[in-house]
Amino acid sequence: MARTFSHSHPGERSQMSYGHGTVDTVESNEILDGLDPDQREVAETLGVPVGVIAGAGTGKTTTLTARVAYACAVGALDPRATLAVTFTTAAATGLKQRLAAMGVRQVQSRTFHSAALRQAQYFWPEAYNSELPRVEDHREPLVAQACERVGLKATQATVREISTEISWTKQTNVLPEDYADLAGAERRRVLHADTDTVADALVAYEQAKQAACVIDLDDLLLCTVALLATQPEVVRKVRSTYRHFIFDEFQDISPVQARLVELWVGSRSDVCVMGDPAQTIHSFAGSRSAYLERFADSHPGCVSLGLTRNYRSTPQILALANRVTRSGVQLQAMRESGSQVELCGYADSSEELAATAEWLKERRRDQVSWEQMAVLFRTRAQAQAMGQLLSGAGIPFVPQWTEPTADSSGVRVGTLHSAKGLEWEAVALCGLHDGAVPHPLAVTQEHSAEERRLVYVGLTRARSFLKVSWPTSVDGRPASASRFIEEVR
C-alpha cells in the first residue's frame, strides 16, 4: 500500500514555505493525472526507501518528476533539502526543467560528478587548508604521455582502452600495483598490451597527473568520499543540507559511487532509487547492477516497485526486445501495432551500409524527419564508415559523440553505448554479426551477458521503425548474425 503524507485538502492549490523560499504547486490530484497505476504507486509511496525496477520506455522521468512534485504538494518533501542524482548532464537538466514547469524550482538536480565537485570545492579548503586541485576534464593527453613512457604506441584506440582501465581501477578501488593480478582474475584485456604493461601505464599516468598538479573526474569522486568519510563535521553539514534523495539509472553505479550514496544518505529513509538491470552496459568501467537489485536488502522497510508498461515502442519492436533479453522485466506494449521489424543479412559490409542508406531514405518518404533517425553500431570505427557513406549519399548526419549545435540536424549515427537514454522514431542496428557482437574482448559469461544487454538497449531505442542487419561475409570469411539475434529469428 502506498504511504502518503497529506497536508492539504484534495483538489486544493497550495503554496508551501520552506525556509526563505516558496514552491507554487498545482493540485496534488492534477500531478497524478495521466499516470498509470504503477507510476502512481511510485509517486505516492513516500517516507520510506523505495527501489524501482523501471523498464525501457516506461516513463521513468515522468514518474520521478511526478513523485517529487506530489511530495511537495502534500508537504512530505522540502525541495531545498532534496538531491536528485543521475548520470548525464542532459538527464539532470531535463529533470530540473520538468520540475520547474510544475512549480518546483529549488531541487538540486545533478550528476554524481557535479554534486561531488560542488561539495569537494566547498569543503576541501575547510578540511585541509588548501584548494581542491584543478579537475582535468580531458585526460587523453596525459594518458598518451603515460603510454609513450612505458613503450606503448599512443594510438587513439590504445589511449581509449588505457583510459577505460584507469576508470575501472578508480571506480572499483583497485590500486595500480594490484592491477595485474586483479585484471588477470577478471580476464580484462587490452589489445597490444599485457597486464603488466598496462599496470606500468597506470603508474605513469598517476605520475603525469601529479606533475601537472591536476586530478581527473574519477579522482574527484574518490576525493569526495575521503572527505566525507574522514571529516565528521563535513558529513554532518552535508546531511543537514539534504534530507530527501532520488537516484536515477541506479543500475550503473560503481562501488565508489555506492559508497558516496551511503555517505550522503546515512540512516535516512527518504530515498528512492530507479533503474533497469537489463540496461546495465557499463560494468567494464565498474558498474554493478547488484546495488539496484539488492537495494531492499540494505534498506529496512524498503518498498520494491516496478514499471513495465512501455509507451515508446510498437508491439513488434518490443516482441523482439523481450526475446533477446534473458533478464529484467518483460515489457508490455501500450502502443498500437506497427511495422514489422526488418532482420536482414547482406553479402558484405558495403552492401549492408548501402541498403541501410536506402532504408533511411524510405523512412524519410514516410514523413520521418532525419533528426528522428539513428544508425547504431557496436564500435566507433563502424559508425565512422557509415558517416562517410551517408555524406556521399547526400543524407545529413551528426556523429553521436559530437556536441550538438544549433545547426546540428540529421541522422544520428553512433555506438550502442552512446545511444543509452535516447530514442528515435526509426533506428537501424548495423554490423551485428558474430565476431562483432559479442565483442572479441567479451571473453567471459559476464562479458557476454553485457553484450546481450547492449543489443537490448539498441533495440529499445526505436519507437516505430526498426531494422537489424549484418554482413554474411567479413574480410572474405563467412559470417552470421550475432548469436543474440540468430537465436530469436
C-alpha positions as CSV (number, residue, x, y, z in Angstrom):
1,M,0.0,0.0,0.0
2,A,1.3,3.5,-0.8
3,R,2.4,5.6,2.1
4,T,1.5,9.3,1.7
5,F,1.6,12.4,3.8
6,S,-1.2,14.8,3.1
7,H,-1.2,18.4,4.4
8,S,-3.7,19.9,2.1
9,H,-7.3,19.1,1.1
10,P,-7.6,17.1,-2.1
11,G,-8.2,19.3,-5.1
12,E,-6.8,22.4,-3.4
13,R,-4.0,24.5,-4.8
14,S,-1.4,25.4,-2.2
15,Q,1.8,27.3,-1.7
16,M,4.3,25.9,0.8
17,S,7.0,27.8,2.5
18,Y,10.4,26.2,3.1
19,G,13.0,28.4,4.8
20,H,13.5,31.5,2.7
21,G,11.6,30.3,-0.4
22,T,8.3,29.1,-1.6
23,V,7.1,26.5,-4.1
24,D,3.9,27.1,-6.1
25,T,2.2,23.7,-6.7
26,V,-0.6,22.6,-8.9
27,E,-3.3,20.5,-7.3
28,S,-1.9,17.3,-6.0
29,N,-4.6,15.3,-7.9
30,E,-3.6,17.0,-11.1
31,I,0.0,15.9,-10.7
32,L,-1.1,12.3,-10.6
33,D,-3.5,12.6,-13.5
34,G,-2.2,10.7,-16.5
35,L,0.0,8.3,-14.6
36,D,-0.7,4.6,-14.9
37,P,-1.3,2.6,-11.7
38,D,2.3,1.5,-11.3
39,Q,3.7,5.0,-11.9
40,R,1.1,6.4,-9.5
41,E,2.2,4.0,-6.8
42,V,5.8,5.1,-7.2
43,A,4.7,8.7,-6.9
44,E,2.6,8.2,-3.8
45,T,4.9,5.9,-1.8
46,L,6.7,8.4,0.4
47,G,8.7,8.5,3.6
48,V,10.2,5.0,3.1
49,P,13.1,3.7,1.0
50,V,11.8,2.8,-2.5
51,G,13.5,0.7,-5.1
52,V,12.0,0.8,-8.6
53,I,12.9,-1.6,-11.5
54,A,11.8,0.6,-14.5
55,G,12.0,-1.0,-17.9
56,A,12.9,0.9,-21.1
57,G,10.3,3.4,-22.3
58,T,8.1,3.1,-19.2
59,G,8.0,6.8,-18.3
60,K,10.8,6.9,-15.8
61,T,11.5,10.6,-15.9
62,T,7.8,11.4,-15.9
63,T,7.3,9.2,-12.8
64,L,10.3,10.7,-10.9
65,T,9.1,14.3,-11.7
66,A,5.6,13.4,-10.5
67,R,6.9,11.9,-7.3
68,V,8.9,15.0,-6.4
69,A,6.1,17.4,-7.3
70,Y,3.5,15.3,-5.5
71,A,5.6,15.1,-2.4
72,C,6.0,18.8,-2.4
73,A,2.2,19.3,-2.9
74,V,1.4,17.2,0.2
75,G,4.1,18.6,2.3
76,A,6.2,15.5,2.5
77,L,9.3,16.9,0.8
78,D,11.3,20.1,1.1
79,P,12.7,20.9,-2.4
80,R,15.5,22.9,-0.8
81,A,16.7,19.8,1.0
82,T,16.3,17.4,-2.0
83,L,19.2,16.0,-4.1
84,A,18.3,14.2,-7.3
85,V,21.3,12.5,-8.9
86,T,21.7,10.9,-12.4
87,F,24.5,10.1,-14.8
88,T,24.4,12.7,-17.6
89,T,24.1,16.5,-17.6
90,A,21.3,16.2,-20.1
91,A,19.2,14.0,-17.8
92,A,19.9,16.2,-14.8
93,T,18.9,19.3,-16.8
94,G,15.8,17.7,-18.2
95,L,14.6,16.7,-14.7
96,K,15.2,20.2,-13.4
97,Q,13.3,21.8,-16.3
98,R,10.3,19.4,-15.8
99,L,10.2,20.2,-12.1
100,A,10.4,23.9,-12.8
101,A,7.4,23.6,-15.2
102,M,5.4,22.1,-12.3
103,G,6.4,24.9,-9.9
104,V,9.3,23.1,-8.1
105,R,12.4,25.2,-8.7
106,Q,14.7,24.5,-5.7
107,V,15.6,20.8,-6.1
108,Q,19.3,20.2,-6.7
109,S,19.4,18.0,-9.8
110,R,23.0,17.0,-10.6
111,T,25.2,14.3,-11.9
112,F,27.4,12.3,-9.5
113,H,30.4,14.3,-10.6
114,S,28.7,17.7,-10.4
115,A,27.4,17.0,-6.9
116,A,30.8,15.7,-5.8
117,L,32.6,18.7,-7.3
118,R,30.3,21.2,-5.6
119,Q,30.9,19.6,-2.2
120,A,34.6,19.0,-2.6
121,Q,35.3,22.5,-3.8
122,Y,33.4,24.0,-0.9
123,F,34.6,21.8,2.0
124,W,38.2,20.9,0.9
125,P,39.8,24.2,2.0
126,E,37.9,24.0,5.3
127,A,39.2,20.5,5.9
128,Y,42.7,20.6,4.5
129,N,43.6,24.3,4.3
130,S,44.2,24.1,0.6
131,E,42.2,24.5,-2.6
132,L,40.9,21.3,-4.3
133,P,43.4,20.6,-7.2
134,R,42.1,21.5,-10.6
135,V,39.9,18.9,-12.2
136,E,41.1,17.9,-15.7
137,D,38.1,17.0,-17.8
138,H,40.1,15.7,-20.7
139,R,42.8,13.3,-19.6
140,E,43.7,11.8,-23.0
141,P,46.9,13.9,-23.4
142,L,48.1,12.7,-20.0
143,V,47.2,9.1,-20.9
144,A,49.1,9.4,-24.2
145,Q,52.1,10.6,-22.2
146,A,51.8,7.6,-19.9
147,C,51.6,5.2,-22.9
148,E,54.7,6.6,-24.5
149,R,56.6,6.4,-21.3
150,V,56.1,2.7,-21.0
151,G,56.7,1.9,-24.7
152,L,53.1,1.8,-25.9
153,K,52.2,3.5,-29.2
154,A,49.7,6.2,-28.2
155,T,47.1,5.4,-30.8
156,Q,43.5,6.7,-30.3
157,A,42.3,3.1,-29.6
158,T,45.1,2.4,-27.1
159,V,44.6,5.7,-25.3
160,R,40.9,5.0,-25.1
161,E,41.4,1.4,-23.7
162,I,44.0,2.5,-21.1
163,S,41.6,5.3,-20.1
164,T,38.9,2.7,-19.5
165,E,41.3,0.7,-17.3
166,I,42.1,3.8,-15.3
167,S,38.4,4.4,-14.7
168,W,37.9,0.7,-13.7
169,T,40.7,0.8,-11.2
170,K,39.4,4.0,-9.6
171,Q,35.7,3.1,-9.6
172,T,36.4,-0.3,-8.0
173,N,39.2,0.9,-5.6
174,V,41.9,-1.1,-7.3
175,L,45.5,0.3,-6.8
176,P,47.7,0.4,-9.9
177,E,50.2,-2.0,-8.2
178,D,47.4,-4.6,-7.8
179,Y,46.1,-4.2,-11.3
180,A,48.0,-7.1,-13.0
181,D,46.7,-9.7,-10.6
182,L,43.1,-8.5,-10.4
183,A,42.8,-7.8,-14.1
184,G,44.0,-11.3,-14.8
185,A,41.4,-12.7,-12.5
186,E,38.7,-10.6,-14.1
187,R,40.0,-11.6,-17.6
188,R,40.3,-7.9,-18.6
189,R,42.2,-7.5,-21.9
190,V,43.8,-4.5,-23.7
191,L,44.8,-5.0,-27.3
192,H,48.5,-4.8,-27.9
193,A,49.4,-4.7,-24.2
194,D,49.8,-7.3,-21.5
195,T,48.5,-6.7,-18.0
196,D,52.0,-5.8,-16.6
197,T,52.5,-3.1,-19.2
198,V,49.0,-1.7,-18.6
199,A,49.9,-1.6,-14.8
200,D,53.0,0.4,-15.7
201,A,51.0,2.7,-17.8
202,L,48.6,3.3,-14.8
203,V,51.5,4.3,-12.6
204,A,52.9,6.5,-15.3
205,Y,49.6,8.2,-15.6
206,E,49.4,9.0,-11.9
207,Q,52.9,10.5,-12.2
208,A,51.9,12.6,-15.1
209,K,48.9,13.9,-13.2
210,Q,50.9,14.8,-10.2
211,A,53.4,16.7,-12.3
212,A,50.6,18.7,-13.9
213,C,49.0,19.2,-10.4
214,V,45.6,18.0,-11.5
215,I,43.1,15.3,-10.6
216,D,40.7,13.6,-13.0
217,L,36.9,13.1,-12.8
218,D,37.4,9.6,-11.2
219,D,39.7,11.1,-8.6
220,L,37.0,13.7,-7.9
221,L,34.6,11.0,-6.6
222,L,37.4,9.4,-4.5
223,C,38.3,12.8,-3.0
224,T,34.7,13.5,-2.1
225,V,34.4,10.0,-0.5
226,A,37.6,10.6,1.5
227,L,36.4,14.0,2.6
228,L,33.0,12.7,3.8
229,A,34.4,9.6,5.4
230,T,37.2,11.3,7.4
231,Q,35.6,14.6,8.3
232,P,32.7,14.2,10.7
233,E,31.8,17.9,10.6
234,V,31.7,17.9,6.8
235,V,29.4,14.9,6.6
236,R,27.2,16.4,9.3
237,K,26.8,19.6,7.3
238,V,26.1,17.7,4.0
239,R,23.4,15.6,5.7
240,S,21.8,18.6,7.3
241,T,21.6,20.2,3.8
242,Y,20.0,17.2,2.1
243,R,17.2,15.1,3.6
244,H,15.5,13.7,0.5
245,F,17.3,11.7,-2.2
246,I,16.5,10.4,-5.7
247,F,18.9,8.4,-7.7
248,D,18.2,7.6,-11.4
249,E,20.0,4.9,-13.5
250,F,21.0,3.2,-10.3
251,Q,21.9,0.0,-12.2
252,D,25.0,1.8,-13.4
253,I,26.6,2.9,-10.1
254,S,30.1,1.6,-9.2
255,P,31.5,0.7,-5.8
256,V,32.9,4.2,-5.3
257,Q,29.5,5.8,-6.2
258,A,27.7,3.4,-4.0
259,R,30.0,4.5,-1.1
260,L,29.2,8.1,-1.9
261,V,25.5,7.3,-1.8
262,E,26.0,5.8,1.7
263,L,27.8,8.8,3.0
264,W,25.2,11.2,1.6
265,V,22.1,9.3,2.8
266,G,23.3,7.9,6.1
267,S,20.4,6.4,8.0
268,R,17.7,8.5,6.3
269,S,14.7,6.6,4.9
270,D,13.5,9.1,2.3
271,V,15.5,7.7,-0.6
272,C,14.2,6.5,-4.0
273,V,16.4,4.6,-6.5
274,M,15.3,3.7,-10.0
275,G,16.9,1.8,-12.8
276,D,16.8,-1.2,-15.1
277,P,19.3,-4.2,-14.7
278,A,18.6,-5.2,-18.3
279,Q,20.2,-1.9,-19.3
280,T,23.5,-2.3,-17.4
281,I,26.1,-1.7,-20.1
282,H,29.0,-0.1,-18.2
283,S,30.2,-2.9,-16.0
284,F,33.5,-2.8,-17.9
285,A,34.0,0.5,-16.2
286,G,33.0,-0.7,-12.8
287,S,29.1,-0.5,-12.8
288,R,27.3,-3.2,-10.8
289,S,23.5,-3.7,-11.1
290,A,23.6,-5.6,-7.8
291,Y,23.3,-2.3,-6.0
292,L,19.9,-1.8,-7.5
293,E,18.8,-5.4,-7.4
294,R,19.7,-5.8,-3.7
295,F,18.8,-2.3,-2.6
296,A,16.0,-3.7,-0.3
297,D,18.5,-5.9,1.5
298,S,20.4,-3.0,2.9
299,H,17.4,-0.6,3.5
300,P,15.0,-1.9,6.1
301,G,11.4,-1.2,5.3
302,C,12.1,-0.7,1.6
303,V,9.2,-0.9,-0.8
304,S,10.1,-2.6,-4.1
305,L,8.1,-1.5,-7.1
306,G,8.2,-1.9,-10.9
307,L,7.3,-0.2,-14.2
308,T,6.7,-2.5,-17.1
309,R,4.2,-0.6,-19.4
310,N,6.2,0.6,-22.4
311,Y,4.9,3.8,-24.1
312,R,7.8,4.2,-26.5
313,S,7.9,1.3,-29.0
314,T,5.4,-0.7,-31.1
315,P,4.5,-4.3,-30.1
316,Q,6.6,-5.7,-32.9
317,I,9.7,-3.9,-31.6
318,L,9.1,-5.0,-28.0
319,A,8.4,-8.6,-29.0
320,L,12.0,-8.8,-30.4
321,A,13.5,-7.0,-27.5
322,N,11.7,-9.2,-25.0
323,R,13.0,-12.3,-26.7
324,V,16.6,-11.0,-26.8
325,T,16.8,-10.2,-23.1
326,R,17.2,-13.0,-20.6
327,S,16.9,-10.9,-17.5
328,G,14.9,-7.9,-16.3
329,V,11.3,-7.1,-16.9
330,Q,9.2,-8.2,-19.9
331,L,7.9,-5.0,-21.3
332,Q,4.2,-4.6,-22.1
333,A,3.4,-2.7,-25.3
334,M,1.0,0.2,-24.8
335,R,1.1,1.4,-28.4
336,E,-0.9,0.1,-31.4
337,S,0.6,-2.4,-33.8
338,G,3.1,-1.0,-36.3
339,S,5.6,-2.1,-39.0
340,Q,7.4,-5.4,-38.8
341,V,11.0,-5.4,-37.7
342,E,13.3,-6.0,-40.6
343,L,16.0,-8.6,-40.0
344,C,18.4,-8.7,-42.9
345,G,21.7,-10.3,-43.9
346,Y,23.8,-8.8,-46.7
347,A,26.7,-10.1,-48.8
348,D,29.2,-7.7,-47.1
349,S,29.5,-4.5,-45.1
350,S,29.4,-2.3,-48.2
351,E,26.2,-3.8,-49.4
352,E,24.8,-3.6,-45.8
353,L,25.6,0.1,-45.4
354,A,24.2,1.0,-48.9
355,A,21.0,-0.8,-48.1
356,T,20.7,1.0,-44.8
357,A,21.1,4.3,-46.5
358,E,18.2,3.4,-48.8
359,W,16.2,2.3,-45.8
360,L,16.7,5.8,-44.3
361,K,15.5,7.4,-47.5
362,E,12.4,5.3,-47.4
363,R,11.7,6.4,-43.8
364,R,12.1,10.0,-44.9
365,R,9.4,9.3,-47.5
366,D,7.3,8.0,-44.7
367,Q,7.5,11.5,-43.2
368,V,10.1,10.7,-40.6
369,S,12.5,13.6,-40.2
370,W,16.2,13.0,-40.5
371,E,16.6,14.1,-36.8
372,Q,14.3,11.2,-35.8
373,M,16.5,8.5,-37.3
374,A,19.6,6.8,-35.9
375,V,22.1,4.2,-37.2
376,L,23.8,2.3,-34.3
377,F,26.9,0.1,-34.3
378,R,29.0,-1.8,-31.8
379,T,32.2,0.2,-32.5
380,R,33.1,3.7,-33.4
381,A,35.0,2.6,-36.4
382,Q,31.9,1.0,-37.9
383,A,29.9,4.2,-37.2
384,Q,32.5,6.4,-38.9
385,A,32.3,4.3,-42.1
386,M,28.6,4.8,-42.1
387,G,29.0,8.5,-41.7
388,Q,31.2,8.6,-44.8
389,L,28.6,6.7,-46.8
390,L,25.7,9.0,-45.7
391,S,27.7,12.0,-46.6
392,G,28.3,10.6,-50.1
393,A,24.6,9.7,-50.4
394,G,23.5,13.3,-49.6
395,I,21.9,12.3,-46.2
396,P,22.6,14.8,-43.4
397,F,24.1,13.2,-40.3
398,V,25.5,14.1,-36.9
399,P,28.1,11.9,-35.2
400,Q,26.8,10.7,-31.9
401,W,29.9,11.6,-30.0
402,T,30.0,15.3,-31.1
403,E,28.4,18.1,-29.1
404,P,25.1,19.2,-30.6
405,T,25.0,22.7,-32.0
406,A,22.2,25.0,-33.3
407,D,23.0,23.7,-36.8
408,S,23.0,20.0,-35.8
409,S,20.4,18.3,-37.8
410,G,20.4,14.9,-39.4
411,V,20.6,11.2,-38.8
412,R,22.4,10.3,-35.6
413,V,24.8,7.9,-36.2
414,G,26.9,6.4,-33.2
415,T,27.7,3.4,-31.0
416,L,25.3,1.4,-29.0
417,H,26.8,2.7,-25.8
418,S,26.3,6.3,-26.9
419,A,22.6,5.7,-27.5
420,K,21.8,4.9,-23.9
421,G,18.9,7.1,-22.7
422,L,18.0,8.3,-26.1
423,E,15.2,7.3,-28.6
424,W,14.3,7.9,-32.2
425,E,11.3,7.2,-34.5
426,A,13.5,4.9,-36.8
427,V,16.6,3.0,-35.7
428,A,18.9,0.8,-37.7
429,L,21.3,-1.5,-35.9
430,C,24.1,-2.4,-38.3
431,G,27.1,-4.7,-38.3
432,L,25.5,-7.2,-35.8
433,H,27.5,-10.2,-36.9
434,D,29.0,-12.8,-34.7
435,G,32.6,-11.7,-34.0
436,A,31.5,-8.0,-33.6
437,V,28.6,-8.7,-31.2
438,P,29.6,-10.0,-28.8
439,H,32.8,-8.0,-29.0
440,P,36.0,-10.1,-29.4
441,L,37.2,-8.9,-25.9
442,A,34.0,-10.3,-24.3
443,V,35.6,-13.5,-23.2
444,T,33.6,-14.4,-20.0
445,Q,29.9,-15.2,-19.4
446,E,29.6,-11.9,-17.6
447,H,31.0,-10.1,-20.6
448,S,28.7,-11.9,-23.0
449,A,25.7,-11.1,-20.8
450,E,26.6,-7.4,-21.0
451,E,26.9,-7.6,-24.8
452,R,23.4,-9.1,-24.9
453,R,22.1,-6.1,-22.8
454,L,23.9,-3.8,-25.2
455,V,21.8,-5.2,-28.1
456,Y,18.7,-4.9,-26.0
457,V,19.4,-1.2,-25.3
458,G,19.8,-0.7,-29.1
459,L,16.5,-2.4,-29.9
460,T,14.6,-0.4,-27.4
461,R,15.8,3.0,-28.7
462,A,13.3,2.6,-31.6
463,R,9.7,3.9,-31.5
464,S,8.1,2.9,-34.8
465,F,10.7,1.5,-37.3
466,L,13.5,-0.9,-36.6
467,K,16.0,-2.6,-38.9
468,V,18.6,-5.1,-37.7
469,S,21.3,-6.2,-40.2
470,W,24.6,-7.9,-40.5
471,P,27.1,-8.9,-43.3
472,T,27.3,-12.6,-44.2
473,S,31.0,-12.1,-45.2
474,V,33.7,-10.2,-43.3
475,D,37.2,-9.9,-44.7
476,G,36.4,-12.7,-47.2
477,R,35.3,-15.1,-44.4
478,P,31.7,-16.3,-43.9
479,A,29.8,-14.6,-41.1
480,S,26.4,-15.0,-39.5
481,A,24.1,-12.8,-37.4
482,S,25.0,-12.2,-33.8
483,R,24.1,-15.1,-31.7
484,F,21.7,-12.8,-29.8
485,I,19.7,-12.2,-33.0
486,E,20.2,-15.7,-34.5
487,E,18.6,-17.4,-31.5
488,V,15.4,-15.4,-31.7
489,R,14.9,-15.1,-35.5
